Amino acid sequence: MKKQNYLVLMVLLAMMSVQVIAQKKGEFVLNMKEVPEVTHVHLDDFPTGVVLPMIDGWGGMAVDINRAPAGTDFSPLLEGLENDKCQVPHWGYVIEGAVRIIYENGEEDLFSEGEAFFMKPGHTAIVEKDLFLVSFSPEHEMHDLSDHLNKKVAAMQEQ
């Protein structure tokens, strides 16, 4: 299956199964009846020049794409978040490459090309092989994460 088809497949999966309308910390309530205004996007639709390219308005979910070279360690960007880890859950698909996920409790996952994944809250990541992935996450939490990442990158560029 072509790589673009994987993106379409993941979008459809997210649309059908993880539309968030209400939540408590650690709990998500899904509503299959809420249909987002935009029901499909192309890779060219994602914003450029931002740390975390994402599109929201997907029934409470945001879709994002991540590209990072091998050796990228996200830990410095997550400093200052709860336990210095990302607390946002992500559902997604690795289009190319591999990424090692390290959780607060010391457990690790390796997500590789061709794999769908669920990334639990409380994680950081190290890119093992040049990475390209798409993920779906709760919209409000992703905005908070994006704001944090933008501030960290701006501070690093000032140094």
N, C-alpha and C positions, 0 to 999 in steps of 0.2 A: 504494500500500500504506500502511496506517495506521502511524503512528509506533510504536505498541505492537508491531505485527507485526515491525518492524525489530529491536526488542529481542529478540523471540523468535527471529528468524532468526539473530541474532548469537550468542545463547546456544547454539542448536543447532549452529552452525558451530564454536564453541569446544569444545563437548562432543565433537564428532566428530573434531576435528583437532588440538587443542593441549593434551592432558592430559599434564602434565609429571610424571614420577615420579623422575627423577634428572637431575643436571646438573653440569657443570663450568662454570667461568667462560666465558661466551660460547657454550656448547653446551647444547642441551636434548634429552633423550631422551623420545620420546613413547610412550605406551602406550594403545592404543585399547581395551583390555579393562577398564581400571579405570573403574568407574562411580561417580560421586559419590553421596553419600547424598541430597542435594537436587538434583533435576534441573531445576527451574525456579524463578524468582523473579519478583516483581512490583516495580515501582518503589517501591511503598509498603513493601516488605520491607527496603530499605536503611536503615542507621542514620542518624539525624539529629544535628545538632549536632557533627559531626566534620569535620575538614579534608578527608579523603578517604573518602567513603562507599563501603565495599566489603563484599563477602560472600565468604568463602573456603570451602574444603572442596569444590572442584570438580576433584578429581583432580590436585591440585598447582597449580591455577590459582585466581586471585581475579578476580571480576568487580567493576568499580567504575563509578560514574557521576560525571561531572564537569559542573558548571554554573559558568560564570564570565561576568561582563560583559565587553563589548568594552573593550579597553585593559589588561586584566589581564596583567601580566608575571610569569611564574613564577620568573624568575631569582633574585630575592632569597630565595625560599624554598629554593632548591637550593644556596645558598652553604654550603660545608662538606662537600658530597658530593664524590666523586672528580671532579676538574676542574670543580667547581661545576655539574655537569650531572646529570640523572637517568640512571642506568645500567641502568634496568629497561626491557626491551622491552615494547611494548604492541601488541595487535591490537584493532581496534575499528571503530566506526561513528559518524559524526557525524550526530546526529539533527537538530540545528539549529545554525546559525551557521558560524563558520570559525575555525581556529586555525593560526597560522604556527609551524612547528617549526624550530628552529635547532640544527644539529648542531655538535659539537666541531670538525669539519673545515671549518666555514663553509658547508656546503651547507644549503639550506632546502627545506622542503616546505610546501605550503598544503593543509590538509585542510578540505574544505567540506561543507556539508549534503548528505546523500545519498551520501557516499563511505565505503567501507570503507577501512581503513588498516593499515599496519604502521609503527610508530614505533620506529626503531632505538635501541639504547642510546646514551647520550652526547648528550642533547638538553635543550633548554629550550623554552619556548613563550610566545608572545604571542597573546592572543585578539584576533582581527580583528573579529569580529561575535559578539554575545551567543551563548554556546556551551552546548550540551547534547550530551554524548557518552557512550557506553558503551565500556569497554575490558576486555580480558582480559589478565592478566599473571601471571608466576610468583609464586606465593603468598608464599614466604619473602622474596623481594626487595621485594614490595609492603608487607609488614609493616615491614621496615627503612625503606623510604621513608616510610611513614605515621608511624612513630615520629619520624623526622627532621622531617617537616613539622609535626607537632604541637608539637615543641619550638621550632621556629622561630616558629610563630604565637604560642605562649605568651610567648616572649621579646619579640616585637614588641608584644604587648598590654601588657607591663609597662612599656614605654618611654613 
